[in-house]
């Protein structure tokens, strides 16, 4: 069973969010003070920003307990979620990193404000190559879009390059281009790989980014049945804002998918298996081979032979622990048997939804009346047409009672919507096209640092306005929002930061 390692994971959890800044290909936007119809206006609404404290975010569901073993599974999954992977020869047996990766633990990307959350204030990807000595990737350079206090990111090239180094818009790519390689690590043998051409892609405007999504409450989301989602969609279509929306579907059984920025994944176990393989390079029982870059697949080469089986244990590198040692507590023993992917999914499944809380703006507590008024305005201008405050309710669960027949207060319809040219990334996933994204759940928004799918801003007011653009379903809603006076817009921001 994996053990929690200190160092980087601990640093990510205790660092002050007060130093949070952001990086994107636009100038830094700060923490507020933008005018009602544009940016920089006097007297405009102020984003209250990330709220202090964690509001007990990251706790297990109320019915998770020691008496039925669910708490032991939650705690075991948490320990694996926090663990750091090596390539091989790890004293804790956490082997399998690489040969390419974006990070070396789940919590390094999902640590704000607690394990299972979003990207932290201090970016671990920057430390991988800029530590003294480098923590993870000694023979790598840091891409320009990875900064010390910017968002944790993955990168994709929407299109392949041709043999002349030009973007070929007739050849869609869209696969993840892992940031780092294991080349140069003492535990990586003779594997020698180069990083993708990130600067070339940036100069050609052929690069897009994604940031981590929080997983709090995802067990409830997983347990919404098809009929409930379809009924909710039917009610949403009865609106006066021009909002449509559809669902992405699983390619195997055709059922509604719901996890990921484009709702491309059906279940938490599928999500965990893909992330373990793509983000950390660990093969597992869901994704059983090392993953080449999209270009290596396109060229027909795959990974070099000396970069295969680097963990020295065969495939999959993460598998069921057949020889787990029994002990006096059968639940603990049982929890040690499943693979990491199963326990990652169990940990996320048992995470409680993020609690709401009070809001402090400019050093003063915002009144409950203001937050209530903001909630009413949020609905009246049409934001709730997609960001549904509640979906009733989950189906009966065989896991634990807190997942059974519960309302899902996620502020999402889990549909994909056309968000227009301003937010489009030209990457299709499943049935979602280049400008379609899932309605991002807003629960937990009060403690998120980086916003929108690529982390381009930390300012909530700016993030709202960027929903508007050519071809966006949200245009009428954003127009109604900008028609509000400054105090009304402020109330909406205060409400959102209470979530």
C-alpha positions in Angstrom: 0.0 0.0 0.0 1.3 3.4 -0.9 2.5 5.8 1.8 2.2 9.6 1.8 5.5 11.2 1.1 6.4 14.5 2.6 8.1 17.3 0.7 6.4 18.5 -2.4 2.9 17.3 -1.5 3.1 18.9 2.0 4.4 22.1 0.5 1.4 22.3 -1.9 -1.1 21.8 0.9 0.3 24.4 3.4 1.3 27.2 1.0 -0.6 30.4 1.5 -3.1 31.2 -1.3 -2.5 34.9 -0.6 0.5 34.8 -3.0 -1.6 33.3 -5.9 -1.0 34.9 -9.3 -1.8 33.7 -12.7 -0.2 33.3 -16.1 -1.7 33.3 -19.5 -1.0 34.8 -23.0 -2.8 38.0 -21.9 -1.6 40.5 -19.3 -2.2 39.6 -15.6 -5.7 40.7 -14.4 -5.1 40.9 -10.7 -7.9 40.3 -8.2 -10.7 42.7 -9.2 -11.6 46.3 -9.8 -12.8 45.9 -13.3 -15.6 48.2 -14.5 -19.1 47.2 -15.3 -18.9 47.1 -19.1 -15.1 46.7 -19.5 -11.9 46.5 -17.5 -10.4 49.1 -15.2 -13.5 51.2 -14.6 -13.9 53.2 -11.4 -16.4 51.8 -8.9 -16.8 48.6 -10.8 -17.5 45.2 -9.1 -14.6 43.6 -7.2 -14.0 39.9 -7.2 -13.8 38.9 -3.5 -11.2 36.3 -4.5 -10.3 33.0 -2.9 -11.9 32.7 0.5 -9.6 32.0 3.5 -9.8 28.6 5.2 -11.0 25.4 3.6 -14.5 25.2 5.1 -13.8 21.6 5.9 -13.5 20.9 2.2 -12.1 17.5 1.5 -14.0 15.6 4.2 -15.7 12.2 3.4 -19.4 11.8 2.9 -21.3 11.6 6.2 -22.2 8.0 5.9 -18.6 6.8 5.2 -17.6 5.0 8.4 -15.3 2.4 9.9 -18.2 0.0 10.6 -18.6 -1.0 7.0 -15.1 -0.4 5.8 -15.9 2.6 3.6 -13.8 5.0 5.7 -10.8 2.7 5.4 -11.2 2.6 1.7 -11.4 6.5 1.6 -8.3 6.8 3.8 -6.4 4.3 1.7 -7.4 6.0 -1.5 -6.3 9.4 0.0 -2.9 8.0 0.9 -2.4 6.8 -2.7 -3.8 10.1 -4.1 -1.1 11.9 -2.1 1.8 9.5 -2.9 4.6 10.5 -5.2 5.6 8.1 -8.1 9.1 7.2 -9.2 10.2 5.5 -12.4 11.7 2.5 -10.7 13.5 1.4 -7.5 11.2 3.4 -5.3 11.5 2.4 -1.6 7.7 2.7 -1.3 7.0 0.6 -4.4 5.4 3.6 -6.1 6.9 2.8 -9.5 5.8 3.5 -13.1 6.3 7.3 -13.6 6.8 8.2 -17.3 8.4 7.9 -19.7 6.6 11.1 -20.2 4.5 13.0 -17.6 2.9 16.2 -16.5 3.2 15.5 -12.8 4.2 12.8 -10.4 1.3 12.6 -8.0 -2.5 13.2 -8.1 -2.4 15.8 -5.3 0.2 17.9 -7.1 -2.5 18.9 -9.6 -5.5 18.4 -7.3 -4.4 20.1 -4.1 -6.4 23.4 -3.7 -7.8 23.8 -1.0 -7.4 20.1 -0.1 -6.6 16.8 -1.8 -9.2 16.3 -4.6 -9.4 19.9 -5.5 -8.0 22.1 -8.3 -4.5 23.5 -9.0 -2.6 25.0 -6.1 -1.1 28.4 -5.7 2.5 27.2 -6.0 2.9 25.3 -9.3 4.7 22.0 -8.8 5.4 21.7 -12.5 7.7 24.8 -12.2 9.6 23.1 -9.3 10.2 19.9 -11.4 12.8 21.6 -13.5 13.7 24.7 -11.4 14.4 23.1 -8.1 18.0 22.9 -6.8 18.6 20.1 -7.8 15.6 19.6 -10.1 13.0 17.5 -8.3 11.8 15.3 -11.2 13.0 16.3 -14.7 16.7 17.1 -14.7 17.2 17.1 -18.5 14.1 19.1 -19.3 13.5 22.8 -19.8 10.4 24.6 -18.4 7.9 25.6 -21.1 7.2 29.4 -21.0 3.6 28.8 -20.0 4.6 27.1 -16.8 5.4 29.6 -14.1 6.0 29.5 -10.4 2.6 30.9 -9.3 0.6 30.2 -12.5 -1.9 27.4 -13.1 -1.0 23.7 -13.3 -1.5 22.9 -16.9 -1.6 20.2 -19.6 -0.9 21.2 -23.2 -2.4 20.1 -26.5 -1.7 20.9 -30.1 -5.0 21.2 -32.0 -3.3 20.2 -35.3 -0.3 18.2 -36.3 2.7 19.9 -37.9 3.7 18.9 -41.4 7.2 17.8 -42.5 8.1 21.5 -43.1 7.2 22.4 -39.6 4.0 24.2 -40.6 0.6 23.7 -39.0 -1.5 21.3 -41.0 -5.1 22.3 -40.3 -6.3 19.3 -42.3 -4.7 17.0 -39.7 -6.5 17.4 -36.3 -4.4 16.4 -33.3 -5.8 17.4 -29.9 -3.9 14.8 -27.8 -2.0 15.7 -24.7 1.6 16.7 -25.2 3.2 15.7 -21.9 5.5 18.5 -20.5 8.4 16.4 -19.2 10.4 13.2 -19.8 12.2 10.9 -17.4 15.4 11.4 -19.4 18.4 12.1 -17.1 16.8 10.6 -14.0 19.0 8.0 -12.2 16.1 5.5 -12.2 15.2 5.9 -15.9 18.1 3.9 -17.4 19.1 4.9 -21.0 15.7 6.2 -22.0 16.3 9.4 -24.0 13.3 11.4 -25.2 12.9 15.0 -26.2 10.1 17.4 -25.1 7.4 18.4 -27.6 8.1 21.6 -29.6 6.1 23.9 -27.3 7.7 27.2 -28.3 7.2 26.4 -32.0 3.6 25.6 -31.3 3.1 28.8 -29.3 4.6 30.9 -32.1 2.2 29.2 -34.6 -0.8 29.7 -32.3 -1.2 25.9 -32.2 -1.3 25.2 -28.5 -4.1 25.1 -26.0 -4.2 24.4 -22.3 -6.4 22.6 -19.7 -6.3 23.0 -15.9 -7.4 20.4 -13.3 -11.0 20.1 -12.3 -12.0 19.6 -8.7 -13.4 16.2 -7.8 -15.4 17.1 -4.6 -18.9 15.7 -4.8 -18.2 13.7 -7.9 -19.6 10.5 -6.4 -23.0 12.2 -6.5 -22.5 13.3 -10.1 -21.5 9.7 -11.1 -24.8 8.4 -9.5 -27.2 10.6 -11.6 -29.2 8.3 -13.9 -29.9 9.0 -17.5 -33.6 9.8 -17.1 -32.9 12.4 -14.4 -30.4 14.2 -16.6 -32.6 14.0 -19.7 -35.6 15.4 -17.7 -33.4 18.2 -16.4 -32.3 19.0 -20.0 -35.9 19.2 -21.2 -36.6 21.7 -18.5 -33.5 23.7 -19.4 -34.5 24.0 -23.1 -37.6 26.0 -22.0 -35.7 29.3 -21.8 -35.7 32.7 -23.4 -31.9 33.1 -23.6 -31.1 31.1 -26.7 -29.4 28.4 -24.7 -29.5 24.9 -26.1 -27.0 22.3 -25.0 -26.6 18.6 -25.5 -24.8 15.7 -23.8 -21.6 14.0 -24.6 -21.8 10.2 -24.8 -19.6 7.3 -24.0 -18.2 5.8 -27.2 -18.7 2.2 -25.9 -22.3 2.0 -24.6 -23.7 5.3 -25.8 -24.7 6.5 -22.3 -24.2 10.0 -21.0 -20.7 11.0 -20.0 -20.1 13.7 -17.5 -16.4 14.0 -16.3 -13.8 16.2 -17.8 -13.9 19.7 -19.4 -15.9 18.3 -22.3 -17.7 15.6 -20.4 -15.7 13.0 -22.2 -15.4 10.4 -19.4 -18.3 8.2 -18.2 -17.1 7.1 -14.8 -14.6 8.0 -12.0 -12.7 4.8 -12.6 -12.3 5.6 -16.3 -11.3 9.2 -15.4 -8.7 8.0 -12.9 -7.3 5.4 -15.2 -6.9 7.9 -18.0 -5.3 10.6 -15.8 -2.9 8.1 -14.3 -1.8 7.0 -17.8 -1.8 10.4 -19.5 -0.7 12.8 -16.7 1.8 10.5 -14.9 2.6 7.9 -17.5 1.6 5.0 -15.3 0.0 2.1 -17.1 -2.9 0.5 -15.3 -5.7 -2.0 -15.5 -7.9 0.5 -17.5 -5.1 1.9 -19.8 -2.7 -0.9 -20.0 0.3 0.4 -22.1 2.7 3.2 -21.9 1.4 6.1 -23.9 3.4 7.5 -26.9 2.9 11.2 -28.0 0.3 11.7 -30.7 3.2 12.4 -33.2 4.8 9.1 -32.4 1.6 7.3 -33.2 1.1 9.3 -36.3 4.6 8.5 -37.6 4.2 4.8 -36.8 7.2 4.7 -34.5 5.7 4.5 -31.0 8.0 4.7 -28.0 11.6 3.6 -28.3 12.3 0.1 -26.9 14.7 1.5 -24.3 11.8 3.6 -22.9 9.5 0.6 -22.3 9.1 -1.3 -19.0 11.2 1.3 -17.1 9.6 0.2 -13.8 11.1 -3.3 -14.4 7.9 -5.0 -13.3 6.0 -5.6 -16.5 2.6 -4.3 -17.5 0.4 -2.9 -16.2 2.6 -1.0 -13.8 -0.4 -0.4 -11.5 -2.4 -3.6 -10.8 -4.3 -5.5 -8.1 -2.2 -6.2 -5.0 -2.6 -9.9 -5.0 -0.2 -10.4 -2.1 -1.5 -7.7 0.2 -0.6 -8.7 3.8 -3.6 -9.5 6.1 -3.8 -7.8 9.5 -6.2 -7.6 12.4 -8.5 -5.2 10.7 -10.1 -6.9 7.8 -11.3 -3.6 6.3 -7.8 -2.2 6.2 -6.6 -5.5 4.6 -9.4 -5.3 2.1 -8.6 -1.7 1.2 -5.0 -2.6 0.4 -5.9 -5.2 -2.3 -7.3 -3.0 -5.1 -5.1 -1.2 -7.6 -4.4 2.5 -7.3 -6.9 3.3 -10.0 -9.7 1.6 -8.1 -8.7 3.4 -4.9 -8.3 6.8 -6.6 -11.9 6.4 -7.8 -13.1 5.3 -4.4 -11.5 8.3 -2.7 -13.1 10.7 -5.2 -16.4 8.9 -5.0 -16.5 9.3 -1.2 -15.5 13.0 -1.2 -18.3 15.1 0.2 -19.5 18.1 -1.9 -17.7 21.3 -1.1 -19.5 23.3 1.7 -20.7 26.9 1.1 -19.5 29.6 3.4 -19.3 33.3 4.2 -17.5 35.8 2.0 -15.0 38.5 3.0 -14.5 41.3 0.6 -12.0 44.2 1.2 -11.6 43.0 4.8 -15.3 43.1 5.5 -17.8 40.3 5.8 -20.5 40.3 3.1 -24.0 40.2 4.5 -26.3 37.2 4.0 -28.8 39.5 2.4 -26.3 40.5 -0.3 -25.5 36.9 -1.1 -29.1 36.0 -1.3 -29.8 38.9 -3.6 -26.9 37.8 -5.7 -28.3 34.3 -6.0 -31.6 35.7 -7.2 -29.9 37.9 -9.8 -27.8 34.9 -10.9 -31.0 33.1 -11.8 -32.9 36.1 -13.2 -30.2 37.0 -15.8 -30.1 33.5 -17.0 -26.9 32.0 -15.5 -28.9 29.2 -13.9 -30.2 28.1 -17.3 -26.9 26.1 -17.6 -25.5 26.4 -14.1 -28.5 24.6 -12.5 -28.4 25.1 -8.8 -29.7 21.6 -8.1 -30.6 18.4 -10.0 -32.9 16.0 -8.1 -31.8 13.4 -7.4 -29.3 10.5 -7.5 -30.3 6.9 -7.9 -29.9 4.4 -5.0 -26.3 3.6 -4.3 -24.8 0.3 -3.3 -21.6 2.1 -2.0 -22.9 4.2 0.8 -26.1 5.9 1.9 -24.9 9.5 1.3 -24.9 8.7 -2.4 -28.5 7.5 -2.5 -31.4 9.7 -3.6 -29.6 13.0 -2.9 -29.9 16.4 -4.6 -26.8 17.4 -6.6 -26.1 21.1 -5.9 -23.3 21.3 -8.4 -24.6 24.4 -10.3 -24.2 22.5 -13.6 -26.5 20.7 -16.1 -23.5 18.5 -17.2 -24.4 19.3 -20.8 -22.0 20.6 -23.4 -22.6 24.0 -24.9 -21.2 26.1 -27.7 -19.1 28.7 -26.0 -18.0 30.6 -29.1 -14.8 31.7 -30.7 -13.3 33.4 -27.6 -13.2 30.2 -25.6 -12.9 27.6 -28.4 -9.8 25.4 -28.3 -10.4 23.5 -31.6 -10.1 20.2 -29.8 -12.9 17.6 -30.2 -13.5 14.9 -27.6 -16.2 12.3 -28.1 -19.2 14.2 -29.4 -17.9 17.6 -28.1 -16.6 19.9 -30.8 -13.9 22.6 -30.8 -16.0 25.3 -29.1 -18.1 23.0 -26.9 -17.5 22.6 -23.1 -19.4 21.1 -20.2 -21.1 23.5 -17.9 -18.4 23.8 -15.3 -19.8 22.9 -11.8 -19.6 26.0 -9.6 -19.8 24.3 -6.2 -16.5 25.1 -4.5 -15.9 28.2 -6.6 -15.1 30.2 -3.5 -11.8 28.5 -3.1 -10.6 28.2 -6.7 -7.7 30.3 -7.8 -7.6 29.7 -11.6 -10.7 30.0 -13.7 -12.0 28.8 -17.1 -10.8 25.7 -18.8 -7.2 27.0 -19.4 -6.7 29.0 -16.3 -6.3 32.2 -18.3 -7.7 34.4 -15.4 -8.1 34.4 -11.7 -10.7 37.2 -11.8 -14.3 36.0 -11.6 -15.7 39.1 -13.3 -13.4 38.7 -16.2 -14.2 35.0 -16.4 -17.9 35.8 -16.6 -17.5 38.3 -19.4 -15.4 35.9 -21.4 -18.4 33.6 -21.8 -19.5 36.1 -24.5 -18.2 35.8 -28.0 -19.1 35.0 -31.6 -21.2 31.8 -31.6 -21.6 31.5 -27.8 -24.9 30.3 -26.4 -24.2 32.6 -23.4 -24.4 35.9 -25.3 -27.9 36.9 -24.2 -27.1 35.9 -20.6 -23.9 38.0 -20.5 -25.7 40.9 -22.0 -28.3 40.7 -19.2 -25.5 40.5 -16.7 -23.7 43.6 -18.0 -27.1 45.5 -17.9 -27.1 45.1 -14.2 -25.8 48.1 -12.2 -22.5 47.8 -10.3 -24.0 46.9 -7.0 -26.1 44.1 -8.6 -23.1 42.7 -10.4 -21.2 42.8 -7.1 -23.9 40.8 -5.4 -23.6 38.1 -8.1 -19.8 37.9 -7.6 -20.3 37.7 -3.8 -22.8 34.9 -4.2 -20.5 33.0 -6.4 -17.6 33.2 -4.0 -19.9 31.9 -1.3 -20.2 28.6 -3.1 
